[in-house]
């Protein structure tokens, strides 16, 4: 009685004949219906074969004529000829293709593969030789060539190919392939020699490390140590080279660790770290810390690096809690410890604990508010706030906390008594980095309104200038000059801004306002900047007018000298006089030596009228140098004759009763007008000193005072030492 259920299989033994997957596929193909099968072309005799080959060749030739530059068509043609066992025709097609594109790597590889499939080994060798000669920088061809020679058990031939390749100084993979070839045939000494050649070509740390590990693996430990020591001698003791060789130190120390030479490894680490700053040896220091954790005691490591310093700082702070230098060192120690943990891959909990320690130190430090309201007590203290804010911004990325730190520091400083421009500026720049420009402007505006000072104006102006807010910069300069109109540097910077913006009318107006100030610090700088501006712009007449105005105001010898040299030096042509085509090119006009001489003469007469002697000597020195460069022999003699005669006199001081020596300078034109006899006597005395002949001395009337001993060598010294005011 059947209940509709499937019959149970009683015989579970395998069938006598097993059906494979290949048999299933073959049966499916044979039982496929005819209308779905691809048509087959059967060749019955050689005549039909030749006819079929002719049609195919005609098709290929037509295709390569149409697309001669297509390497794909050439490869299909050549490979079809090879499939017909027409190797000569296939070679002909490949050679024709190489004439089209001799640098096609795919073409060379297909050509050699065809020859190898046809077991034409010598042809393949010749092809590889041609290929590497034509394309020596293509590593794939060299690898194929070497593989062929090694496959044929021609190890000397493979070595010869590698030698040819190494002459081109290929990349590191090629050298490693050569070394592995020698290692496969147990030629360890040859491999070591290849490493030596490799290092000579590329003396990089990783190559030295590979060589040392190779010598270690083959059991030659002395040779490995020699390799590392040679590498360290090669890099030397220079800080930059030692930084580059950190990998060599690390590998050397790790090798000694593997050999259980822990003291050697420790010495290597310490030697490297002693020659590198901490900022540049983070990786090496991390490796050394790891080494000490594995092979040293953790307590010793912490006590020597962190614990001992913490105890020392705590003791110093217990004695003086307002020793801000100690707080700086203490906070820096904790920050370095935090960075080291982060670089070593510490867990999140460890990093949070390190950050908490840093914050604790800073909170304790800023809690030590200086007593009183004297700024000198606050100078070091305020930098603790700044360092605290920078730590939160840069290291922890806690921007709200950094903003809160700046706000607290600003509210703590008594700005009515004194302020710190650096605090305001750094606070504003922090807001700029947070892309909140209105808040930054509000901060600096509040600072200037509450406690204006020069550094605040400069910082605000520089910030706006960096942001290219030139209208705001102009307004700030106006406020700056209203605050301190006697600051010549502010006038100059304002004028330079307008010069950069090529608003020369505003530049001249600013300079005129500056020089018109009744009281101004260092007016000579402002005048010089004004004159230099007109000179650079090629406005010679305006610069000359400025010199005349300045001489009328001061009449200083340096102004006269600068005026004379200005007339002598070439200057640029003004913008109004330049051609439109040559607007960007600055033409130069030679100076006028005659005008310069006139200025020198005016200066001499002016200083003479004022009775200034040392200034006249300084002027004559410059005038003489000018004439030696630009004038004739007569002009030089004329100026030389204007120099004074320097004499030394002794007199008795009426108050002390002691003899006092005085130097006196006698000018020829002065003495000719007042006392020609005395000047004539001094001239003859100088001539007598030079020649040593007393016959040159004239007969002097008895009423003329006898001069003291003269010193001609001191003339130049006195003249040079009186270059400025008396």
C-alpha positions as CSV (number, residue, x, y, z in Angstrom):
1,X,0.0,0.0,0.0
2,X,1.5,3.3,-1.1
3,X,1.0,6.4,0.9
4,X,2.5,8.9,-1.8
5,X,6.0,9.2,-0.2
6,X,9.2,8.8,-2.2
7,X,10.7,5.3,-2.3
8,X,13.6,4.8,0.1
9,X,17.0,4.1,-1.5
10,X,18.2,0.8,-0.2
11,X,21.5,0.4,-2.1
12,X,23.9,3.2,-1.3
13,X,27.0,1.6,-2.9
14,X,28.8,3.6,-5.6
15,X,28.0,2.8,-9.3
16,X,30.4,0.5,-11.1
17,X,31.2,3.1,-13.7
18,X,31.8,6.6,-12.4
19,X,30.8,9.6,-14.6
20,X,33.4,12.5,-14.6
21,X,32.7,16.2,-15.1
22,X,34.6,16.0,-18.4
23,X,32.3,13.3,-19.7
24,X,29.3,15.3,-18.8
25,X,30.6,18.4,-20.7
26,X,31.5,16.2,-23.7
27,X,28.0,14.6,-23.8
28,X,26.4,18.0,-23.6
29,X,28.4,19.3,-26.5
30,X,27.7,16.2,-28.7
31,X,24.0,16.3,-28.0
32,X,23.7,20.0,-28.9
33,X,21.3,20.7,-31.7
34,X,22.7,21.5,-35.1
35,X,21.2,24.9,-35.5
36,X,23.1,26.2,-32.5
37,X,26.5,24.8,-33.5
38,X,29.2,26.9,-35.1
39,X,29.9,25.9,-38.7
40,X,33.0,23.9,-39.3
41,X,35.3,24.2,-42.2
42,X,37.1,21.1,-43.2
43,X,40.3,21.0,-45.3
44,X,40.5,17.9,-47.3
45,X,43.9,18.3,-49.1
46,X,46.9,20.6,-49.5
47,X,45.3,22.6,-52.3
48,X,42.5,23.7,-50.1
49,X,44.9,24.4,-47.2
50,X,47.0,26.7,-49.4
51,X,43.8,28.4,-50.6
52,X,42.7,28.9,-47.0
53,X,46.1,30.3,-46.0
54,X,46.2,32.6,-48.9
55,X,42.8,34.1,-48.0
56,X,43.9,34.6,-44.4
57,X,47.1,36.2,-45.4
58,X,45.3,38.5,-47.8
59,X,42.9,39.5,-44.9
60,X,45.8,40.1,-42.5
61,X,47.8,42.2,-45.1
62,X,44.7,44.3,-45.8
63,X,44.2,44.9,-42.1
64,X,47.7,46.0,-41.4
65,X,47.7,48.2,-44.4
66,X,44.7,50.0,-43.0
67,X,46.0,50.1,-39.4
68,X,49.7,50.0,-39.7
69,X,50.4,51.4,-36.3
70,X,48.2,48.9,-34.5
71,X,50.5,46.3,-32.8
72,X,47.5,44.1,-32.0
73,X,47.0,43.4,-35.7
74,X,50.7,42.6,-36.2
75,X,50.6,40.2,-33.3
76,X,47.5,38.4,-34.5
77,X,49.1,38.0,-38.0
78,X,52.5,36.7,-36.6
79,X,50.9,34.4,-34.1
80,X,48.6,32.9,-36.8
81,X,51.6,32.2,-39.0
82,X,53.3,30.5,-36.1
83,X,50.2,28.4,-35.5
84,X,50.5,27.2,-39.1
85,X,54.1,26.2,-38.3
86,X,55.3,28.9,-40.7
87,X,58.0,30.2,-38.5
88,X,59.9,32.0,-41.2
89,X,56.8,33.9,-42.2
90,X,56.1,34.6,-38.6
91,X,59.6,36.0,-38.1
92,X,59.1,38.1,-41.2
93,X,55.9,39.6,-39.8
94,X,57.5,40.3,-36.4
95,X,60.5,42.0,-38.0
96,X,58.2,44.2,-40.1
97,X,56.3,45.1,-36.9
98,X,59.5,46.0,-35.2
99,X,60.3,48.4,-38.0
100,X,57.0,50.1,-37.2
101,X,57.5,50.3,-33.4
102,X,60.9,49.0,-32.2
103,X,60.3,50.1,-28.6
104,X,57.1,48.0,-28.1
105,X,57.7,45.8,-25.1
106,X,54.7,43.6,-25.9
107,X,56.0,43.0,-29.4
108,X,59.5,41.9,-28.2
109,X,57.9,39.6,-25.6
110,X,55.5,38.0,-28.1
111,X,58.3,37.5,-30.6
112,X,60.5,35.7,-28.0
113,X,57.6,33.7,-26.8
114,X,56.9,32.5,-30.3
115,X,60.5,31.4,-30.7
116,X,60.4,29.5,-27.4
117,X,57.2,27.7,-28.3
118,X,58.9,26.6,-31.5
119,X,61.9,25.5,-29.4
120,X,64.1,27.9,-31.3
121,X,66.3,28.7,-28.2
122,X,69.1,30.4,-30.0
123,X,66.7,32.7,-31.9
124,X,65.1,33.6,-28.5
125,X,68.6,34.4,-27.1
126,X,69.4,36.6,-30.0
127,X,66.1,38.4,-29.6
128,X,66.6,39.0,-25.9
129,X,70.1,40.3,-26.6
130,X,68.7,42.8,-29.2
131,X,65.9,43.8,-26.9
132,X,68.0,44.6,-23.8
133,X,70.5,46.4,-26.1
134,X,67.8,48.6,-27.5
135,X,65.7,49.0,-24.2
136,X,68.2,48.6,-21.3
137,X,65.9,50.3,-18.8
138,X,63.0,47.9,-19.3
139,X,63.5,45.4,-16.4
140,X,60.9,43.0,-17.7
141,X,63.1,42.1,-20.7
142,X,66.1,41.5,-18.4
143,X,64.1,39.3,-16.1
144,X,62.8,37.2,-19.0
145,X,66.4,36.9,-20.4
146,X,67.8,35.8,-17.1
147,X,65.0,33.3,-16.5
148,X,65.6,31.7,-19.9
149,X,69.3,31.2,-19.2
150,X,68.6,29.8,-15.8
151,X,65.9,27.5,-17.2
152,X,68.4,26.1,-19.6
153,X,70.8,25.5,-16.7
154,X,73.2,28.0,-18.1
155,X,74.1,29.7,-14.8
156,X,77.3,31.3,-16.1
157,X,75.2,32.8,-18.9
158,X,72.6,34.1,-16.5
159,X,75.4,35.6,-14.4
160,X,76.8,37.3,-17.5
161,X,73.4,38.8,-18.3
162,X,73.1,40.1,-14.7
163,X,76.5,41.6,-15.0
164,X,75.5,43.5,-18.1
165,X,72.3,44.6,-16.3
166,X,74.1,45.8,-13.2
167,X,76.2,48.2,-15.3
168,X,73.0,50.2,-15.9
169,X,72.6,50.6,-12.0
170,X,69.0,49.3,-11.9
171,X,66.6,49.5,-9.0
172,X,66.9,47.4,-5.8
173,X,64.8,44.5,-7.0
174,X,67.3,43.8,-9.8
175,X,70.1,43.6,-7.2
176,X,68.1,41.4,-5.0
177,X,67.3,39.1,-7.9
178,X,71.0,38.7,-8.7
179,X,71.7,37.9,-5.0
180,X,69.0,35.3,-4.9
181,X,70.4,33.7,-8.0
182,X,73.7,33.2,-6.3
183,X,72.0,32.0,-3.1
184,X,70.1,29.4,-5.1
185,X,73.4,27.9,-6.2
186,X,75.0,28.3,-2.8
187,X,77.4,31.0,-3.9
188,X,77.4,33.0,-0.7
189,X,80.7,34.7,-1.2
190,X,79.5,35.9,-4.6
191,X,76.3,37.2,-3.0
192,X,78.3,39.1,-0.4
193,X,80.4,40.7,-3.2
194,X,77.2,41.8,-4.9
195,X,76.0,43.4,-1.7
196,X,79.3,45.3,-1.5
197,X,78.9,46.6,-5.1
198,X,75.3,47.5,-4.4
199,X,76.3,49.5,-1.3
200,X,79.0,51.3,-3.3
201,X,76.3,52.4,-5.8
202,X,73.5,53.1,-3.4
203,X,74.9,53.8,0.1
204,X,71.5,54.0,1.7
205,X,70.6,52.7,5.2
206,X,68.2,50.0,4.0
207,X,70.9,48.5,1.8
208,X,73.4,48.4,4.7
209,X,70.7,46.8,6.8
210,X,70.0,44.1,4.2
211,X,73.7,43.3,3.9
212,X,74.1,43.0,7.6
213,X,71.0,40.7,7.9
214,X,72.4,38.5,5.0
215,X,75.7,38.1,6.8
216,X,73.9,37.3,10.1
217,X,71.7,34.6,8.4
218,X,74.7,32.9,6.8
219,X,76.3,32.7,10.3
220,X,79.2,35.2,9.8
221,X,78.5,37.3,12.8
222,X,81.9,39.1,12.7
223,X,81.3,40.0,9.1
224,X,77.8,41.4,10.0
225,X,79.2,43.5,12.8
226,X,81.9,44.8,10.4
227,X,79.2,45.7,7.9
228,X,77.2,47.7,10.5
229,X,80.4,49.4,11.9
230,X,81.4,50.4,8.3
231,X,78.0,51.9,7.8
232,X,78.2,53.9,10.9
233,X,81.7,55.2,10.0
234,X,80.3,56.1,6.5
235,X,77.5,58.2,7.9
236,X,79.8,59.8,10.5
237,X,78.9,61.9,13.6
238,X,77.1,64.7,11.8
239,X,73.6,65.2,13.2
240,X,71.9,65.1,9.8
241,X,73.7,61.9,8.8
242,X,73.1,60.2,12.1
243,X,69.4,61.0,11.7
244,X,69.5,59.4,8.3
245,X,71.2,56.3,9.7
246,X,68.6,55.6,12.4
247,X,67.6,52.4,10.6
248,X,71.2,51.2,10.7
249,X,71.5,51.8,14.5
250,X,68.1,50.1,15.0
251,X,69.0,47.0,13.0
252,X,72.5,46.8,14.6
253,X,71.0,46.9,18.1
254,X,68.3,44.3,17.2
255,X,70.9,42.0,15.8
256,X,72.8,42.2,19.1
257,X,69.6,41.6,21.0
258,X,68.9,38.5,19.0
259,X,72.4,37.3,19.8
260,X,71.6,38.0,23.5
261,X,74.3,40.7,23.6
262,X,72.2,43.1,25.6
263,X,74.9,45.4,26.8
264,X,76.2,45.8,23.2
265,X,72.6,46.7,22.1
266,X,72.2,49.2,25.0
267,X,75.5,50.9,24.1
268,X,74.4,51.2,20.4
269,X,71.1,52.8,21.4
270,X,72.7,55.2,23.8
271,X,75.4,56.1,21.3
272,X,72.8,57.0,18.7
273,X,70.5,58.9,21.0
274,X,73.3,60.9,22.4
275,X,74.0,62.3,18.9
276,X,70.4,63.1,18.0
277,X,68.0,65.6,19.4
278,X,64.8,64.2,21.0
279,X,62.6,65.7,18.3
280,X,64.4,63.8,15.5
281,X,64.8,60.4,17.2
282,X,61.3,59.5,18.1
283,X,61.3,56.1,16.4
284,X,64.8,55.2,17.7
285,X,63.8,56.3,21.2
286,X,60.6,54.2,21.0
287,X,62.7,51.1,20.0
288,X,65.1,51.8,22.9
289,X,62.2,52.1,25.3
290,X,60.8,48.8,24.0
291,X,64.2,47.2,24.4
292,X,64.4,48.4,28.0
293,X,60.9,47.1,28.7
294,X,61.8,43.6,27.4
295,X,65.4,43.3,28.8
296,X,65.5,45.8,31.6
297,X,63.4,46.7,34.6
298,X,60.4,48.9,34.2
299,X,60.9,50.6,37.5
300,X,64.4,51.6,36.7
301,X,63.3,53.0,33.3
302,X,60.5,55.1,34.9
303,X,62.6,56.2,37.8
304,X,65.5,57.4,35.6
305,X,63.4,59.1,32.9
306,X,60.2,60.4,34.6
307,X,60.1,59.7,38.3
308,X,63.3,61.3,39.2
309,X,62.5,64.5,37.3
310,X,59.0,64.7,38.8
311,X,60.4,64.4,42.3
312,X,63.1,67.0,41.5
313,X,60.5,69.5,40.1
314,X,58.1,68.9,43.0
315,X,60.9,69.7,45.5
316,X,61.8,72.9,43.7
317,X,58.2,74.0,43.6
318,X,57.7,73.2,47.2
319,X,60.4,75.8,48.0
320,X,59.1,78.5,45.6
321,X,55.7,77.9,44.0
322,X,56.1,81.0,41.7
323,X,59.3,79.7,40.1
324,X,57.8,79.8,36.6
325,X,60.9,78.4,34.9
326,X,60.4,75.2,36.8
327,X,56.7,75.1,35.8
328,X,57.8,75.4,32.2
329,X,60.2,72.5,32.5
330,X,57.7,70.4,34.4
331,X,54.9,70.9,31.8
332,X,57.3,70.2,29.0
333,X,58.3,67.0,30.6
334,X,54.7,65.8,30.9
335,X,54.0,66.9,27.3
336,X,56.9,64.9,26.0
337,X,55.8,61.9,28.0
338,X,52.3,62.2,26.4
339,X,53.8,62.4,22.9
340,X,56.0,59.4,23.5
341,X,53.0,57.3,24.7
342,X,51.1,58.3,21.6
343,X,54.0,57.5,19.3
344,X,54.5,54.1,20.9
345,X,50.8,53.2,20.3
346,X,49.5,53.4,23.8
347,X,45.9,52.7,24.6
348,X,43.2,55.4,24.9
349,X,43.1,55.1,28.7
350,X,46.9,55.7,28.9
351,X,46.7,58.7,26.6
352,X,43.8,60.2,28.7
353,X,45.8,59.7,31.9
354,X,48.8,61.4,30.3
355,X,46.6,64.4,29.1
356,X,45.1,64.6,32.6
357,X,48.6,64.9,34.1
358,X,49.6,67.7,31.6
359,X,46.4,69.6,32.4
360,X,46.9,69.2,36.1
361,X,50.4,70.7,35.9
362,X,49.1,73.6,33.8
363,X,46.2,74.2,36.2
364,X,48.5,74.3,39.2
365,X,51.0,76.5,37.3
366,X,48.4,79.2,36.3
367,X,47.0,79.1,39.8
368,X,50.2,80.8,41.0
369,X,49.1,84.4,40.1
370,X,51.9,86.9,40.6
371,X,51.6,89.3,43.5
372,X,51.1,93.0,42.8
373,X,50.5,94.8,39.6
374,X,54.0,95.2,38.2
375,X,54.4,93.9,34.7
376,X,57.8,92.4,35.2
377,X,56.3,89.8,37.5
378,X,53.7,88.8,34.9
379,X,56.0,88.4,31.9
380,X,56.9,84.8,32.5
381,X,53.6,83.9,34.0
382,X,51.5,84.8,31.0
383,X,53.4,82.4,28.8
384,X,52.1,79.5,30.9
385,X,48.6,80.4,29.7
386,X,49.8,80.7,26.1
387,X,51.5,77.3,26.3
388,X,48.4,75.8,27.9
389,X,46.2,77.0,25.1
390,X,48.5,75.9,22.4
391,X,48.7,72.4,23.9
392,X,44.9,72.1,23.9
393,X,44.7,73.4,20.4
394,X,47.5,71.4,18.8
395,X,47.9,68.2,20.8
396,X,44.4,67.4,22.1
397,X,42.3,69.3,19.5
398,X,40.0,70.5,22.3
399,X,39.2,73.9,20.7
400,X,36.4,75.0,23.2
401,X,38.8,74.4,26.1
402,X,41.6,76.4,24.3
403,X,39.1,79.3,23.8
404,X,38.1,79.1,27.4
405,X,41.8,79.3,28.4
406,X,42.3,82.5,26.3
407,X,39.2,84.1,27.7
408,X,40.3,83.4,31.3
409,X,43.8,84.7,30.7
410,X,42.4,87.9,29.1
411,X,40.0,88.5,32.0
412,X,42.9,87.9,34.6
413,X,45.3,90.5,33.3
414,X,44.8,94.1,34.7
415,X,44.6,95.8,31.4
416,X,44.1,99.3,32.9
417,X,47.6,99.0,34.4
418,X,49.4,97.0,31.7
419,X,48.6,94.5,29.0
420,X,50.2,91.9,26.8
421,X,49.9,92.4,23.1
422,X,51.0,88.8,22.4
423,X,48.1,87.4,24.4
424,X,45.5,89.4,22.4
425,X,47.2,88.6,19.0
426,X,47.4,84.9,19.7
427,X,43.8,84.8,20.8
428,X,42.7,86.6,17.6
429,X,44.8,84.3,15.4
430,X,43.3,81.3,17.1
431,X,39.8,82.5,16.1
432,X,41.1,83.1,12.6
433,X,42.3,79.5,12.5
434,X,38.8,78.5,13.6
435,X,37.5,80.6,10.6
436,X,35.7,83.1,12.9
437,X,37.1,86.4,11.5
438,X,34.5,88.7,13.1
439,X,35.3,87.4,16.5
440,X,39.1,87.9,15.8
441,X,38.4,91.6,14.8
442,X,36.2,92.1,17.8
443,X,39.0,90.8,20.1
444,X,41.7,93.1,18.6
445,X,39.3,96.1,18.5
446,X,38.5,95.6,22.2
447,X,42.2,95.4,23.0
448,X,43.0,98.7,21.1
449,X,40.0,100.4,22.7
450,X,40.9,99.2,26.2
451,X,44.7,99.5,26.2
452,X,46.2,100.8,22.9
453,X,49.9,100.1,22.4
454,X,52.3,99.9,19.5
455,X,52.6,96.1,19.4
456,X,48.8,95.7,19.2
457,X,48.5,98.0,16.3
458,X,51.3,96.2,14.5
459,X,49.8,92.8,15.1
460,X,46.3,93.9,14.0
461,X,47.7,95.5,10.9
462,X,49.8,92.5,10.0
463,X,46.7,90.2,10.4
464,X,44.6,92.4,8.1
465,X,47.5,92.6,5.7
466,X,47.8,88.9,5.5
467,X,44.1,88.6,4.9
468,X,44.4,91.3,2.1
469,X,42.0,93.7,3.9
470,X,43.7,96.9,2.7
471,X,40.9,99.3,3.6
472,X,41.0,98.0,7.1
473,X,44.8,98.3,7.1
474,X,44.4,102.0,6.1
475,X,41.9,102.7,8.9
476,X,44.2,101.0,11.4
477,X,47.2,103.1,10.3
478,X,45.1,106.2,10.8
479,X,44.1,105.1,14.3
480,X,47.8,104.2,14.9
481,X,49.0,107.6,13.9
482,X,46.3,109.4,15.9
483,X,47.5,107.4,18.9
484,X,51.2,108.1,18.3
485,X,51.8,110.8,15.7
486,X,55.5,111.0,16.7
487,X,56.3,107.5,15.6
488,X,58.3,107.8,12.4
489,X,58.3,104.0,11.8
490,X,54.5,104.1,11.6
491,X,54.6,106.9,9.0
492,X,57.2,104.9,7.0
493,X,55.2,101.7,7.1
494,X,52.0,103.4,6.1
495,X,53.8,105.0,3.1
496,X,55.3,101.7,2.1
497,X,51.8,100.2,2.1
498,X,50.5,102.8,-0.3
499,X,53.7,102.3,-2.4
500,X,52.9,98.6,-2.7
501,X,49.4,99.5,-3.7
502,X,50.8,101.9,-6.3
503,X,48.9,104.9,-4.9
504,X,51.8,107.3,-5.1
505,X,49.7,110.4,-4.4
506,X,48.7,109.0,-1.1
507,X,52.3,108.0,-0.4
508,X,53.5,111.6,-0.9
509,X,50.6,113.0,1.2
510,X,51.5,110.6,4.0
511,X,55.2,111.6,3.9
512,X,54.3,115.3,3.9
513,X,52.1,114.8,6.9
514,X,54.9,112.9,8.6
515,X,57.6,115.5,8.1
516,X,55.3,118.3,9.0
517,X,54.9,116.9,12.6
518,X,56.3,119.2,15.2
519,X,57.7,116.4,17.4
520,X,58.7,113.1,15.8
521,X,61.1,110.4,16.9
522,X,64.1,110.0,14.6
523,X,63.0,112.3,11.8
524,X,66.1,111.5,9.8
525,X,64.6,108.0,9.0
526,X,61.4,109.5,7.8
527,X,63.2,112.0,5.5
528,X,65.5,109.3,4.2
529,X,62.5,107.1,3.4
530,X,60.8,110.1,1.6
531,X,63.9,110.8,-0.4
532,X,64.4,107.1,-1.2
533,X,60.8,106.9,-2.4
534,X,61.3,109.8,-4.8
535,X,64.6,108.5,-5.9
536,X,63.2,105.0,-6.7
537,X,60.4,106.6,-8.6
538,X,62.9,108.6,-10.7
539,X,61.6,112.0,-9.5
540,X,65.0,113.7,-9.4
541,X,63.7,117.2,-9.0
542,X,61.4,116.3,-6.1
543,X,64.2,114.5,-4.4
544,X,66.5,117.5,-4.8
545,X,63.8,119.8,-3.4
546,X,63.5,117.5,-0.4
547,X,67.3,117.7,0.2
548,X,67.1,121.5,0.0
549,X,64.2,121.5,2.6
550,X,66.1,119.2,4.9
551,X,69.3,121.3,4.7
552,X,67.3,124.3,5.5
553,X,66.0,122.5,8.6
554,X,69.1,120.8,9.9
555,X,72.2,121.6,7.8
556,X,73.9,118.5,9.2
557,X,77.1,117.3,7.5
558,X,75.6,113.9,6.8
559,X,72.7,115.5,5.0
560,X,75.2,117.5,2.8
561,X,77.2,114.4,2.1
562,X,74.1,112.4,1.1
563,X,72.9,115.3,-1.1
564,X,76.3,115.5,-2.9
565,X,76.4,111.7,-3.5
566,X,72.8,111.8,-4.7
567,X,73.8,114.3,-7.4
568,X,76.7,112.0,-8.4
569,X,74.9,108.6,-8.5
570,X,72.8,107.5,-11.4
571,X,69.0,107.3,-10.7
572,X,66.0,105.8,-12.4
573,X,63.9,107.7,-14.9
574,X,60.5,108.8,-13.6
575,X,57.4,107.0,-14.6
576,X,56.1,110.0,-16.5
577,X,59.3,110.0,-18.7
578,X,59.3,106.3,-19.5
579,X,57.9,104.9,-22.8
580,X,54.6,103.1,-22.6
581,X,56.3,100.0,-24.2
582,X,59.1,100.0,-21.6
583,X,56.9,100.8,-18.6
584,X,58.1,97.8,-16.7
585,X,61.8,98.4,-17.5
586,X,63.6,100.9,-15.3
587,X,66.0,103.1,-17.2
588,X,68.9,104.8,-15.4
589,X,70.3,108.3,-15.9
590,X,73.9,109.1,-15.0
591,X,74.6,111.6,-12.2
592,X,76.1,115.0,-12.6
593,X,79.6,115.3,-11.1
594,X,79.6,119.1,-11.4
595,X,76.4,119.5,-9.4
596,X,77.9,117.2,-6.8
597,X,81.0,119.4,-6.6
598,X,78.8,122.5,-6.2
599,X,76.9,120.8,-3.3
600,X,80.2,119.9,-1.7
601,X,81.4,123.5,-2.0
602,X,78.1,124.8,-0.6
603,X,78.4,122.4,2.3
604,X,81.9,123.4,3.0
605,X,81.0,127.1,3.0
606,X,78.0,126.4,5.3
607,X,80.0,124.4,7.8
608,X,82.8,127.0,7.7
609,X,80.3,129.8,8.4
610,X,79.1,127.8,11.4
611,X,82.7,127.3,12.7
612,X,82.5,123.5,12.6
613,X,85.9,121.9,12.1
614,X,85.5,118.2,12.6
615,X,82.4,118.2,10.3
616,X,84.4,120.0,7.6
617,X,87.1,117.3,7.9
618,X,84.5,114.5,7.5
619,X,83.1,116.3,4.5
620,X,86.5,116.7,2.9
621,X,87.2,113.0,3.4
622,X,84.1,112.1,1.4
623,X,84.8,114.8,-1.2
624,X,88.4,113.5,-1.7
625,X,87.1,109.9,-2.2
626,X,84.5,111.3,-4.7
627,X,87.2,113.2,-6.7
628,X,89.6,110.1,-6.7
629,X,86.8,108.2,-8.3
630,X,85.3,110.8,-10.7
631,X,87.6,113.8,-10.8
632,X,90.9,114.8,-12.3
633,X,94.3,115.3,-10.7
634,X,93.7,119.0,-10.3
635,X,90.4,118.4,-8.5
636,X,92.1,116.0,-6.2
637,X,94.9,118.4,-5.4
638,X,92.4,121.2,-4.8
639,X,90.5,119.1,-2.2
640,X,93.7,117.8,-0.7
641,X,94.8,121.4,-0.2
642,X,91.7,122.2,1.8
643,X,92.5,119.7,4.5
644,X,93.6,121.3,7.8
645,X,97.0,121.0,9.6
646,X,96.7,119.2,12.9
647,X,98.8,120.4,15.7
648,X,99.2,119.4,19.3
649,X,99.5,122.1,22.0
650,X,100.2,122.0,25.7
651,X,98.8,124.4,28.2
652,X,98.5,124.6,32.0
653,X,95.1,124.2,33.4
654,X,94.4,127.2,35.7
655,X,92.3,125.1,38.1
656,X,94.4,122.0,38.5
657,X,97.8,123.4,37.6
658,X,98.5,120.3,35.4
659,X,99.7,120.4,31.8
660,X,96.9,119.5,29.3
661,X,97.5,118.5,25.7
662,X,95.0,119.8,23.1
663,X,94.6,119.0,19.4
664,X,93.9,121.9,17.1
665,X,93.0,121.9,13.4
666,X,94.1,124.8,11.3
667,X,92.4,125.3,7.9
668,X,94.2,127.1,5.2
669,X,91.4,129.4,4.2
670,X,90.7,130.4,7.8
671,X,94.3,131.3,8.6
672,X,94.8,133.2,5.3
673,X,91.9,135.4,6.4
674,X,92.9,135.8,10.1
675,X,96.6,135.1,10.6
676,X,98.6,134.3,7.5
677,X,102.0,134.3,9.3
678,X,101.1,131.6,11.7
679,X,99.7,129.4,9.0
680,X,102.8,129.9,6.9
681,X,104.9,128.9,9.9
682,X,102.8,125.7,10.4
683,X,103.2,124.8,6.7
684,X,106.9,125.1,6.9
685,X,107.0,123.1,10.2
686,X,105.2,120.2,8.4
687,X,107.6,120.4,5.6
688,X,110.5,120.4,8.0
689,X,109.2,117.3,9.8
690,X,108.9,115.4,6.5
691,X,112.4,116.3,5.2
692,X,114.3,116.8,8.4
693,X,115.9,120.0,7.0
694,X,115.9,123.0,9.4
695,X,116.8,125.3,6.6
696,X,113.2,125.3,5.4
697,X,112.1,127.1,8.6
698,X,111.4,130.8,7.9
699,X,112.4,133.7,10.1
700,X,109.4,134.3,12.3
701,X,108.8,137.7,14.0
702,X,109.3,137.7,17.7
703,X,105.7,138.5,18.4
704,X,104.5,135.3,16.7
705,X,103.9,132.4,19.2
706,X,106.1,129.4,18.7
707,X,104.1,126.3,17.7
708,X,104.3,123.1,19.5
709,X,105.6,119.8,18.0
710,X,103.4,118.7,15.0
711,X,102.3,115.2,14.2
712,X,101.5,114.8,10.5
713,X,100.6,111.1,10.9
714,X,97.8,112.0,13.2
715,X,96.0,114.1,10.6
716,X,94.1,111.3,9.0
717,X,93.2,109.7,12.3
718,X,91.7,112.9,13.7
719,X,89.8,113.6,10.5
720,X,88.3,110.1,10.5
721,X,87.4,110.2,14.1
722,X,85.5,113.5,13.7
723,X,82.9,112.1,11.2
724,X,80.0,113.3,13.4
725,X,79.2,116.1,15.7
726,X,81.6,117.6,18.3
